Amino acid sequence: MIVKKLKDYTKDEGLFWIQRSSHERHNTPPQHVHEFIELVYVVHGSGQHHIGEAAYPIHAGDVYVVPIGEPHLYRVEEGSGLEIINCMFMPQFVRASLADQPSAWALPYLTPLFNDHEPFVPVLSLSSRESSAVLGLLEELLLEVKHEPPGYKVMARNKLTEILILLSRFSQRKGRTEQNVPPMPLSHEIIVRKIGTYLERYFAQKITVASLAQQFNLSERHIIRIFKQETGMSITEMLHRIRIERAKHLLLESNRSVEAIALAVGFADSSFFSRLFARKEGCTPGAFRKKAQPR
């Protein structure tokens, strides 16, 4: 079986690496194991993630943790690309910042770093709010590693630690919710998850509540109600959030004009895109790109 080492990714045999990668059904990596821990965030896509003897369905907003030595592979559905952010690190990379914080060692996503016999939570499905918080930190980590500003390794360690603490809180919160609040009917949960996956996949196209109602054979009123109930936001708000996140990625990773990026992520009106971007990010798309460029 293929064994992957962290030095295969890092330039200086460091203890941490992060990257964004895309896979289609024909180019998914074969089953392999790592000599490091891998935290995987699913940006969009669907399929199955096999970790050890278990298989988990892949959805946008899911987080997986693959321990050292655990075999895993992806099976991507036909016609569905998979985009993920891989965060790879050695346990001592995080332990170094928590040596004097024993109260944090009991958190679900930190305990396995201090006790090899404690398992990680293998998969955690995040709500849209939780997903946005985690994705924002991962995007910041990607920029730190890409541009390597002074002190970037310290920043990377702190942000990764923050992500693990947030995931621990989300995990514990979901446990309390399951105990104290009657769960939403499974059929509603599945519908909302499918809608979210659809938005992640087709965000660049014209999407309306009416078109979604037709796509999922439901009434517009029913879709609006259950989507708001599950995610806390409207379908339009979710779609705008997805498009803005994709626009931020294009602003940083390409030289395309703001007008071209607006069109690429589904905004026919670049002026509306710029106003919406400024309202959500606190600056214009051009200023966002300029601010992120290394000095």
Rosetta silent file (secondary structure, phi, psi, omega in degrees, C-alpha in Angstrom):
SEQUENCE: MIVKKLKDYTKDEGLFWIQRSSHERHNTPPQHVHEFIELVYVVHGSGQHHIGEAAYPIHAGDVYVVPIGEPHLYRVEEGSGLEIINCMFMPQFVRASLADQPSAWALPYLTPLFNDHEPFVPVLSLSSRESSAVLGLLEELLLEVKHEPPGYKVMARNKLTEILILLSRFSQRKGRTEQNVPPMPLSHEIIVRKIGTYLERYFAQKITVASLAQQFNLSERHIIRIFKQETGMSITEMLHRIRIERAKHLLLESNRSVEAIALAVGFADSSFFSRLFARKEGCTPGAFRKKAQPR
SCORE:     score description
SCORE:     0.000 S_00000001
   1 L     0.000  145.139 -179.998    0.000    0.000    0.000 S_00000001
   2 E   -67.805  133.256  176.875    1.185    3.526   -0.740 S_00000001
   3 E  -115.037  119.855 -179.029    2.593    5.351    2.299 S_00000001
   4 E  -100.348  138.010 -179.546    2.585    9.159    2.111 S_00000001
   5 L  -115.374  152.342 -177.329    4.986   11.285    4.153 S_00000001
   6 H   -64.301  -31.854 -179.522    4.697   14.929    5.074 S_00000001
   7 H   -66.467  -15.278  175.384    8.074   15.696    3.511 S_00000001
   8 H   -69.222  -17.936 -176.873    6.520   14.750    0.150 S_00000001
   9 L  -109.616  -42.286 -174.827    4.508   17.990    0.409 S_00000001
  10 L   -81.816  156.722 -179.175    6.550   20.474    2.441 S_00000001
  11 L   -85.271  -25.822 -173.874    9.639   22.247    1.183 S_00000001
  12 L  -124.635   27.299 -179.106   11.600   22.094    4.421 S_00000001
  13 L    53.401   44.829  179.640   10.395   18.832    5.985 S_00000001
  14 L   -77.232 -171.058 -176.040    8.127   20.809    8.290 S_00000001
  15 L  -105.979    5.896 -174.049    5.355   19.527   10.531 S_00000001
  16 E  -151.689  146.065  172.915    2.433   21.078    8.653 S_00000001
  17 E  -156.563  149.923  176.511    1.020   21.532    5.159 S_00000001
  18 E  -141.973  143.553  179.433   -2.301   22.601    3.636 S_00000001
  19 E  -154.269  157.308  173.124   -3.564   22.525    0.067 S_00000001
  20 E  -104.897  131.697 -178.565   -6.739   22.745   -1.983 S_00000001
  21 E  -139.111  155.354 -179.964   -7.223   19.872   -4.415 S_00000001
  22 E  -126.097  143.793 -179.825   -9.832   18.665   -6.890 S_00000001
  23 E  -136.174  142.686  169.117  -10.634   15.122   -7.990 S_00000001
  24 L  -109.627  174.010 -176.988  -12.817   13.560  -10.637 S_00000001
  25 H   -59.451  -33.158 -174.194  -13.919    9.960  -10.719 S_00000001
  26 H   -84.605  -12.408 -175.417  -11.033    9.014  -13.030 S_00000001
  27 H  -127.155   26.721  176.044   -8.209   10.668  -11.064 S_00000001
  28 L   -73.404  142.644  179.941   -8.884    9.950   -7.391 S_00000001
  29 L   -62.984  146.940  176.144   -5.776    8.737   -5.518 S_00000001
  30 L   -68.293  169.305  179.031   -5.612    4.984   -4.816 S_00000001
  31 L   -57.068  136.591 -176.914   -5.990    3.705   -1.272 S_00000001
  32 E  -154.392  169.237  174.942   -3.090    4.893    0.872 S_00000001
  33 E  -125.357  162.487 -179.522   -1.956    5.600    4.424 S_00000001
  34 E  -118.520  156.698  168.070   -0.170    8.594    5.948 S_00000001
  35 L   -99.592   23.246  179.748    2.629    9.106    8.410 S_00000001
  36 L  -148.505  170.651  175.432    0.738   12.225    9.503 S_00000001
  37 E   -89.033  139.119  177.715   -2.800   13.264   10.498 S_00000001
  38 E  -122.020  123.920  173.611   -5.004   14.576    7.700 S_00000001
  39 E  -104.430  124.245 -174.949   -7.976   16.858    8.273 S_00000001
  40 E  -115.899  126.201  173.509  -10.202   17.066    5.189 S_00000001
  41 E  -110.484  128.160 -178.969  -12.827   19.753    4.563 S_00000001
  42 E   -89.537  112.636  177.094  -15.237   19.116    1.660 S_00000001
  43 E   -74.743  -50.365  171.474  -15.809   22.307   -0.342 S_00000001
  44 E  -162.497  163.397 -179.157  -18.192   20.592   -2.735 S_00000001
  45 L   127.475  172.082  178.314  -18.807   17.228   -4.324 S_00000001
  46 L  -150.143  157.180 -177.658  -20.444   13.906   -3.520 S_00000001
  47 E   153.624 -143.377  178.033  -19.458   10.281   -3.271 S_00000001
  48 E  -135.163  144.027  175.349  -18.011    8.103   -0.528 S_00000001
  49 E  -115.651  114.275  179.813  -14.992    8.447    1.745 S_00000001
  50 E   -94.464  118.485  177.626  -13.610    5.095    2.895 S_00000001
  51 E  -123.306  113.530 -175.066  -11.616    5.342    6.142 S_00000001
  52 L    62.336 -126.485 -179.433  -10.394    2.016    7.455 S_00000001
  53 L   -93.041   -3.721 -175.399  -13.319   -0.421    7.316 S_00000001
  54 E  -101.862  152.919  176.442  -15.999    2.300    7.304 S_00000001
  55 E  -125.526  130.111 -177.300  -17.533    4.215    4.380 S_00000001
  56 E  -120.401  136.877  175.656  -19.033    7.689    4.832 S_00000001
  57 E   -67.697  140.639 -178.739  -21.173    9.642    2.328 S_00000001
  58 E   -94.405  129.240  175.224  -19.474   12.817    1.123 S_00000001
  59 L  -136.901  152.916  174.633  -21.344   16.125    1.373 S_00000001
  60 L   -59.752  135.065  179.951  -20.264   19.747    1.126 S_00000001
  61 L    92.284   -1.852  176.685  -19.370   21.055    4.584 S_00000001
  62 E   -79.995  148.534  174.620  -18.254   17.685    5.971 S_00000001
  63 E  -122.806  129.881  177.306  -15.006   17.407    7.918 S_00000001
  64 E  -118.901  148.565  171.857  -13.065   14.137    8.106 S_00000001
  65 E  -123.425  122.462  179.041  -10.024   13.253   10.177 S_00000001
  66 E  -106.802  112.965 -177.576   -7.780   10.450    8.928 S_00000001
  67 L   -70.183  168.871  174.886   -5.390    9.237   11.679 S_00000001
  68 L   -59.982  131.329  174.722   -1.804    8.149   11.162 S_00000001
  69 L    79.918    2.001 -179.196   -1.633    4.721    9.529 S_00000001
  70 L   -92.870  120.384  179.713   -5.360    4.503    8.680 S_00000001
  71 L   -68.339  142.798  176.240   -5.987    3.537    5.017 S_00000001
  72 E  -153.770  160.814  175.312   -8.443    5.707    3.120 S_00000001
  73 E  -161.672  162.154  178.294   -9.640    6.581   -0.377 S_00000001
  74 E  -108.030  144.544  169.181  -12.381    8.543   -2.134 S_00000001
  75 E  -122.635  110.685 -174.715  -15.006    7.242   -4.516 S_00000001
  76 E   -94.033  136.406  179.464  -16.465   10.153   -6.480 S_00000001
  77 L   -66.128  149.019  178.639  -19.882    9.898   -8.088 S_00000001
  78 L   -57.957  127.987  178.492  -20.071    9.973  -11.872 S_00000001
  79 L    80.118    2.270 -179.503  -20.309   13.561  -13.082 S_00000001
  80 L  -118.590  107.388  175.487  -19.608   14.997   -9.613 S_00000001
  81 L   -70.988  155.979  179.472  -16.201   16.560   -9.064 S_00000001
  82 E  -119.825  121.126  175.614  -14.789   16.616   -5.549 S_00000001
  83 E  -115.282  126.091 -176.482  -13.070   19.723   -4.189 S_00000001
  84 E  -134.636  160.841  169.234  -11.417   19.451   -0.783 S_00000001
  85 E  -114.558  120.295 -179.206   -8.985   21.270    1.459 S_00000001
  86 E   -99.410  122.706  176.719   -6.371   18.932    2.940 S_00000001
  87 E  -113.778  111.242 -174.030   -4.746   20.001    6.201 S_00000001
  88 E  -113.121  131.652 -176.875   -1.815   17.674    7.035 S_00000001
  89 E  -157.327  157.914  173.157    0.113   17.876   10.285 S_00000001
  90 L   -91.706  148.577 -177.905    2.100   15.977   12.885 S_00000001
  91 H   -54.501  -38.412 -175.925    0.676   15.768   16.437 S_00000001
  92 H   -67.995  -17.580  178.386    3.626   17.661   17.903 S_00000001
  93 H   -63.777  -40.864  179.094    2.863   20.646   15.668 S_00000001
  94 H   -85.147  -37.843 -177.725   -0.272   21.380   17.727 S_00000001
  95 H   -56.762  -32.258 -176.696    0.971   19.982   21.026 S_00000001
  96 L   -60.226  -30.568 -177.509    3.700   22.611   21.136 S_00000001
  97 L   -92.249   -3.516 -175.934    1.146   25.391   21.630 S_00000001
  98 L  -121.584   11.616 -176.504   -0.903   23.522   24.239 S_00000001
  99 L   -58.996  -33.103 -178.587    1.761   22.186   26.572 S_00000001
 100 L  -103.697   19.724 -179.969    0.666   24.559   29.344 S_00000001
 101 L  -125.391   63.593 -176.351   -3.079   24.224   28.631 S_00000001
 102 H   -61.303  -23.684  179.462   -4.075   20.833   30.105 S_00000001
 103 H   -64.683  -23.640 -179.231   -7.734   21.885   30.285 S_00000001
 104 H   -84.678  -14.998 -174.962   -7.816   21.791   26.469 S_00000001
 105 L   -65.785  -20.828 -177.212   -6.439   18.261   26.225 S_00000001
 106 L   -84.817   -5.305 -179.638   -9.863   16.746   26.929 S_00000001
 107 L   -68.021  142.767 -172.591  -11.492   18.285   23.847 S_00000001
 108 L   -54.114  -36.162 -177.902  -12.580   15.643   21.293 S_00000001
 109 L   -94.131    3.238  177.217  -10.301   16.867   18.497 S_00000001
 110 L  -114.227  -31.653 -179.274   -7.305   17.465   20.797 S_00000001
 111 H   -52.393  -44.749 -178.971   -7.334   14.419   23.101 S_00000001
 112 H   -63.176  -18.289  178.646   -6.005   12.057   20.349 S_00000001
 113 H   -76.046  -22.771 -179.148   -2.978   14.337   19.941 S_00000001
 114 H  -106.716  -16.587 -179.694   -1.966   13.677   23.549 S_00000001
 115 L  -135.201  106.793 -175.365   -3.223   10.108   23.871 S_00000001
 116 L   -61.583  -20.437 -176.832   -2.544    7.735   20.967 S_00000001
 117 L   -86.231  -10.809  179.117   -5.248    5.328   22.184 S_00000001
 118 L   -88.272  127.090 -178.676   -8.045    7.908   21.898 S_00000001
 119 L   -80.747  154.118  171.036   -9.758    7.930   18.480 S_00000001
 120 L   -77.749  157.715  166.762  -10.647   11.039   16.503 S_00000001
 121 L   -70.802  113.505 -170.281  -14.231   11.832   15.582 S_00000001
 122 L   -67.554  -33.363 -178.122  -13.972   10.455   12.013 S_00000001
 123 E  -146.950  141.185  178.232  -16.619   12.675   10.397 S_00000001
 124 E  -138.397  122.041  177.772  -18.515   15.803   11.400 S_00000001
 125 E   -92.672  118.596 -174.578  -21.257   17.377    9.282 S_00000001
 126 L   -92.410  147.615  170.538  -21.256   21.129    9.832 S_00000001
 127 L   -72.381  171.352 -177.989  -24.165   23.531    9.633 S_00000001
 128 H   -62.583  -38.983  179.029  -23.818   26.424    7.209 S_00000001
 129 H   -66.240  -45.191  179.343  -22.707   28.802   10.001 S_00000001
 130 H   -63.937  -42.021 -179.862  -20.167   26.310   11.347 S_00000001
 131 H   -60.542  -42.434  179.885  -18.969   25.531    7.841 S_00000001
 132 H   -63.116  -40.296 -179.964  -18.377   29.219    7.087 S_00000001
 133 H   -64.271  -45.297 -178.937  -16.326   29.659   10.268 S_00000001
 134 H   -69.076  -44.102 -179.828  -14.117   26.646    9.518 S_00000001
 135 H   -61.949  -39.310  178.362  -13.750   27.451    5.823 S_00000001
 136 H   -59.394  -43.089  178.826  -12.726   31.025    6.650 S_00000001
 137 H   -67.612  -39.254  178.483   -9.899   29.788    8.887 S_00000001
 138 H   -65.179  -38.861  177.177   -8.775   27.251    6.300 S_00000001
 139 H   -62.963  -39.619  177.160   -8.683   29.966    3.623 S_00000001
 140 H   -64.687  -38.463  177.369   -6.503   32.080    5.932 S_00000001
 141 H   -63.549  -42.338  178.681   -4.212   29.076    6.457 S_00000001
 142 H   -58.856  -41.394  179.451   -3.896   28.599    2.696 S_00000001
 143 H   -67.534  -40.224  178.838   -2.801   32.224    2.314 S_00000001
 144 H   -59.151  -45.995 -177.809   -0.246   31.939    5.135 S_00000001
 145 H   -71.456  -34.702 -179.089    1.369   28.907    3.515 S_00000001
 146 H   -68.466  -45.954 -173.057    1.211   30.374    0.016 S_00000001
 147 H   -96.036  -18.785  177.744    2.797   33.746    0.805 S_00000001
 148 L    49.436   53.801  175.630    4.932   32.771    3.852 S_00000001
 149 L   -67.673  165.771  179.636    4.884   36.190    5.562 S_00000001
 150 L   -54.420  132.044  179.033    7.091   36.622    8.673 S_00000001
 151 L    78.550   16.383 -173.604    5.875   34.383   11.483 S_00000001
 152 H   -65.788  -29.523 -179.657    3.606   32.353    9.209 S_00000001
 153 H   -68.430  -36.604  176.641    4.412   29.056   10.949 S_00000001
 154 H   -66.108  -44.081  178.559    3.268   30.473   14.289 S_00000001
 155 H   -61.873  -41.492 -179.654    0.101   31.800   12.649 S_00000001
 156 H   -62.286  -43.832  179.438   -0.483   28.421   10.991 S_00000001
 157 H   -62.060  -44.647 -178.319   -0.145   26.590   14.304 S_00000001
 158 H   -65.319  -41.249 -179.130   -2.527   28.996   16.053 S_00000001
 159 H   -69.463  -39.703  177.498   -5.150   28.819   13.290 S_00000001
 160 H   -63.657  -41.821  177.230   -4.994   25.030   13.119 S_00000001
 161 H   -61.469  -41.199  178.526   -5.393   24.862   16.899 S_00000001
 162 H   -62.370  -40.748  178.510   -8.382   27.207   16.642 S_00000001
 163 H   -61.516  -45.001 -178.599   -9.961   24.959   13.992 S_00000001
 164 H   -65.746  -35.815  177.172   -9.539   21.864   16.190 S_00000001
 165 H   -68.842  -42.786  177.986  -11.058   23.671   19.176 S_00000001
 166 H   -61.252  -45.040  179.271  -13.995   24.883   17.072 S_00000001
 167 H   -61.476  -37.281  177.291  -14.603   21.376   15.728 S_00000001
 168 H   -62.504  -44.303  178.850  -14.544   20.062   19.290 S_00000001
 169 H   -64.100  -44.005  179.628  -17.175   22.604   20.331 S_00000001
 170 H   -61.787  -40.979 -179.559  -19.329   21.840   17.299 S_00000001
 171 H   -63.409  -45.246 -179.999  -19.052   18.126   18.031 S_00000001
 172 H   -67.530  -37.020  179.508  -20.051   18.552   21.672 S_00000001
 173 H   -65.021  -39.972  178.714  -22.877   20.926   20.736 S_00000001
 174 H   -65.533  -35.610  177.583  -24.308   18.412   18.292 S_00000001
 175 H   -64.004  -42.467  178.937  -24.211   15.780   21.019 S_00000001
 176 H   -67.013  -39.990 -179.302  -26.198   18.015   23.391 S_00000001
 177 H   -62.192  -42.310 -178.604  -28.641   18.929   20.629 S_00000001
 178 H   -63.721  -29.662 -177.494  -29.306   15.287   19.824 S_00000001
 179 H   -82.232  -33.727 -168.582  -30.080   14.628   23.484 S_00000001
 180 H  -106.178  -20.054 -174.761  -32.276   17.640   24.236 S_00000001
 181 L  -121.507  130.809  177.014  -34.043   18.627   21.017 S_00000001
 182 L   -58.054  130.323 -177.303  -36.241   16.379   18.874 S_00000001
 183 L   -68.540  153.583  175.018  -34.394   15.867   15.583 S_00000001
 184 L   -65.463  143.586  176.674  -35.772   17.199   12.311 S_00000001
 185 L   -51.458  137.773 -173.782  -37.487   14.496   10.280 S_00000001
 186 H   -57.007  -36.408 -178.226  -34.856   12.716    8.229 S_00000001
 187 H   -61.424  -38.452  177.284  -36.640   13.457    4.971 S_00000001
 188 H   -66.122  -44.051 -179.016  -36.324   17.212    5.614 S_00000001
 189 H   -60.907  -42.894 -179.927  -32.664   16.888    6.519 S_00000001
 190 H   -64.466  -42.494  179.846  -31.923   14.945    3.356 S_00000001
 191 H   -60.412  -47.961 -178.349  -33.782   17.475    1.196 S_00000001
 192 H   -63.641  -40.199  178.676  -31.907   20.429    2.688 S_00000001
 193 H   -64.326  -40.233  178.361  -28.572   18.647    2.317 S_00000001
 194 H   -65.296  -39.664  177.448  -29.333   17.857   -1.324 S_00000001
 195 H   -62.939  -44.446  178.517  -30.264   21.489   -1.947 S_00000001
 196 H   -59.781  -43.987  177.413  -27.016   22.626   -0.338 S_00000001
 197 H   -62.683  -39.740  178.915  -25.019   20.212   -2.501 S_00000001
 198 H   -62.850  -43.300  179.168  -26.899   21.429   -5.570 S_00000001
 199 H   -64.222  -41.024  178.997  -26.074   25.064   -4.735 S_00000001
 200 H   -62.805  -35.420 -175.271  -22.410   24.201   -4.201 S_00000001
 201 H   -83.238  -38.639 -172.884  -22.252   22.451   -7.544 S_00000001
 202 H  -113.737   27.286 -175.471  -24.311   24.777   -9.742 S_00000001
 203 L   -57.784  -26.983 -176.662  -23.676   28.137   -8.028 S_00000001
 204 L   -79.098  -11.907 -179.674  -22.542   29.719  -11.310 S_00000001
 205 L   -91.163  168.320  176.065  -25.892   29.043  -12.966 S_00000001
 206 L   -74.986  116.805 -178.231  -29.140   30.978  -12.561 S_00000001
 207 L  -124.601  128.644  176.350  -30.846   29.427   -9.534 S_00000001
 208 L  -128.209  165.943  175.992  -34.218   30.487   -8.115 S_00000001
 209 H   -60.946  -37.889  179.618  -36.564   29.036   -5.518 S_00000001
 210 H   -62.317  -43.533 -179.633  -38.916   28.204   -8.382 S_00000001
 211 H   -68.260  -34.482  177.079  -36.212   26.249  -10.249 S_00000001
 212 H   -68.294  -40.415  178.925  -35.255   24.401   -7.050 S_00000001
 213 H   -60.312  -39.762  178.240  -38.901   23.535   -6.393 S_00000001
 214 H   -70.615  -40.006 -178.950  -39.109   22.052   -9.860 S_00000001
 215 H   -62.105  -41.064 -175.353  -35.762   20.275   -9.491 S_00000001
 216 L  -104.207    8.048  175.306  -36.761   18.591   -6.205 S_00000001
 217 L    55.705   49.092  178.844  -40.480   18.245   -6.971 S_00000001
 218 L  -134.244  164.946  176.758  -41.571   20.301   -3.944 S_00000001
 219 L   -77.929  152.053  179.182  -43.554   23.465   -3.405 S_00000001
 220 H   -60.370  -42.347 -178.382  -41.670   26.752   -3.154 S_00000001
 221 H   -61.639  -40.681 -179.362  -43.199   27.443    0.250 S_00000001
 222 H   -65.933  -43.996  179.746  -42.076   24.057    1.607 S_00000001
 223 H   -62.625  -45.777 -179.784  -38.507   24.511    0.372 S_00000001
 224 H   -59.220  -43.535 -175.173  -38.262   28.018    1.837 S_00000001
 225 H   -67.846  -49.592 -174.908  -39.567   26.860    5.214 S_00000001
 226 H   -72.985  -30.822  178.916  -37.416   23.750    5.719 S_00000001
 227 H   -67.189  -43.861  178.036  -34.265   25.402    4.357 S_00000001
 228 H   -64.845  -39.339 -178.774  -34.613   28.323    6.771 S_00000001
 229 H   -63.482  -40.674 -176.010  -35.421   25.934    9.620 S_00000001
 230 H   -82.645  -41.400 -171.599  -32.289   23.834    9.071 S_00000001
 231 H  -102.132  -18.791 -177.866  -29.705   26.437    8.035 S_00000001
 232 L    80.095    7.778  178.760  -30.931   29.656    9.640 S_00000001
 233 L  -143.522  165.071  178.003  -30.699   31.513    6.341 S_00000001
 234 L   -80.207  166.036  177.773  -32.601   31.857    3.107 S_00000001
 235 H   -62.796  -39.113  178.783  -31.627   30.044   -0.088 S_00000001
 236 H   -63.481  -41.532  178.427  -30.571   33.365   -1.618 S_00000001
 237 H   -63.049  -42.326  177.853  -28.340   34.133    1.348 S_00000001
 238 H   -63.196  -43.483 -179.349  -26.722   30.702    1.091 S_00000001
 239 H   -63.994  -42.511  177.318  -26.208   31.081   -2.648 S_00000001
 240 H   -62.462  -39.678  179.886  -24.650   34.525   -2.192 S_00000001
 241 H   -63.399  -44.625  178.893  -22.333   33.155    0.494 S_00000001
 242 H   -61.981  -45.208 -178.046  -21.163   30.322   -1.767 S_00000001
 243 H   -65.430  -39.660  179.200  -20.624   32.682   -4.689 S_00000001
 244 H   -65.195  -41.226  178.668  -18.676   35.197   -2.597 S_00000001
 245 H   -62.816  -42.083  177.800  -16.418   32.436   -1.231 S_00000001
 246 H   -67.039  -36.915  177.780  -15.722   31.191   -4.754 S_00000001
 247 H   -63.940  -40.536  178.423  -15.101   34.774   -5.899 S_00000001
 248 H   -60.357  -41.951  178.486  -12.573   35.273   -3.081 S_00000001
 249 H   -62.227  -44.161 -179.569  -10.724   32.182   -4.249 S_00000001
 250 H   -67.956  -35.525  178.146  -10.642   33.451   -7.856 S_00000001
 251 H   -62.550  -35.964 -176.825   -9.518   36.917   -6.751 S_00000001
 252 H   -87.000  -30.198 -171.871   -6.534   35.399   -4.966 S_00000001
 253 H  -103.738   -1.909 -178.855   -5.686   32.604   -7.368 S_00000001
 254 L  -140.409  168.455  177.596   -6.199   34.275  -10.766 S_00000001
 255 L  -104.399   15.003 -178.799   -5.594   37.541  -12.602 S_00000001
 256 L   -65.822  150.594 -179.804   -9.120   37.703  -14.013 S_00000001
 257 L   -69.596  161.614  178.462  -10.932   41.021  -13.818 S_00000001
 258 H   -60.646  -39.925  179.814  -13.587   41.683  -11.214 S_00000001
 259 H   -62.910  -42.153 -179.627  -16.220   41.752  -13.955 S_00000001
 260 H   -67.246  -38.203  179.321  -15.081   38.364  -15.294 S_00000001
 261 H   -67.773  -41.896  177.802  -15.067   36.844  -11.801 S_00000001
 262 H   -56.206  -45.225 -179.888  -18.547   38.206  -11.071 S_00000001
 263 H   -66.852  -39.117 -177.107  -19.830   36.506  -14.214 S_00000001
 264 H   -64.789  -31.091 -178.019  -17.921   33.282  -13.464 S_00000001
 265 L   -97.788    4.532  171.457  -19.568   32.857  -10.055 S_00000001
 266 L   109.896    6.067  178.410  -23.082   33.605  -11.255 S_00000001
 267 L   -98.471  115.467  178.465  -23.583   37.390  -10.953 S_00000001
 268 L   -73.461  -25.590 -178.324  -24.839   38.939  -14.184 S_00000001
 269 L  -109.041  108.299 -177.606  -24.431   42.434  -12.702 S_00000001
 270 H   -68.569  -27.878  177.819  -20.847   43.160  -11.635 S_00000001
 271 H   -67.333  -42.195  177.012  -21.923   46.332   -9.798 S_00000001
 272 H   -63.966  -41.524  177.288  -24.315   44.337   -7.623 S_00000001
 273 H   -57.525  -46.639 -178.454  -21.547   41.785   -7.029 S_00000001
 274 H   -64.005  -40.210  179.022  -19.145   44.520   -5.881 S_00000001
 275 H   -66.842  -43.283  179.713  -21.727   46.039   -3.524 S_00000001
 276 H   -65.282  -42.402  179.400  -22.633   42.649   -2.060 S_00000001
 277 H   -60.288  -45.820 -179.340  -18.965   41.715   -1.699 S_00000001
 278 H   -63.668  -37.967 -179.857  -18.206   44.986    0.117 S_00000001
 279 H   -67.352  -36.034 -176.479  -21.176   44.515    2.439 S_00000001
 280 H   -88.246  -32.033 -175.036  -20.127   40.989    3.406 S_00000001
 281 H  -107.208   -9.421  177.771  -16.323   41.362    3.420 S_00000001
 282 L    82.653    5.382  177.266  -15.932   45.007    4.440 S_00000001
 283 L  -158.346  164.374  179.419  -14.032   45.981    1.288 S_00000001
 284 L   -74.016  162.115  176.943  -14.411   45.925   -2.491 S_00000001
 285 H   -56.031  -41.853  179.357  -13.204   42.926   -4.530 S_00000001
 286 H   -63.364  -41.618  179.059  -10.275   44.966   -5.838 S_00000001
 287 H   -67.787  -35.769  177.348   -9.245   46.042   -2.347 S_00000001
 288 H   -61.312  -45.208 -179.924   -9.566   42.433   -1.112 S_00000001
 289 H   -65.308  -43.986 -177.574   -7.196   41.241   -3.837 S_00000001
 290 H   -65.502  -39.890 -179.132   -4.734   44.074   -3.212 S_00000001
 291 H   -65.539  -31.047 -176.787   -4.751   43.551    0.552 S_00000001
 292 H   -84.023  -13.725 -179.321   -3.964   39.867    0.175 S_00000001
 293 L   -71.492  139.434  178.613   -1.009   40.384   -2.133 S_00000001
 294 L   -64.587  143.102 -178.949    2.406   40.039   -0.451 S_00000001
 295 L   -71.890    0.000    0.000    4.178   43.299    0.072 S_00000001
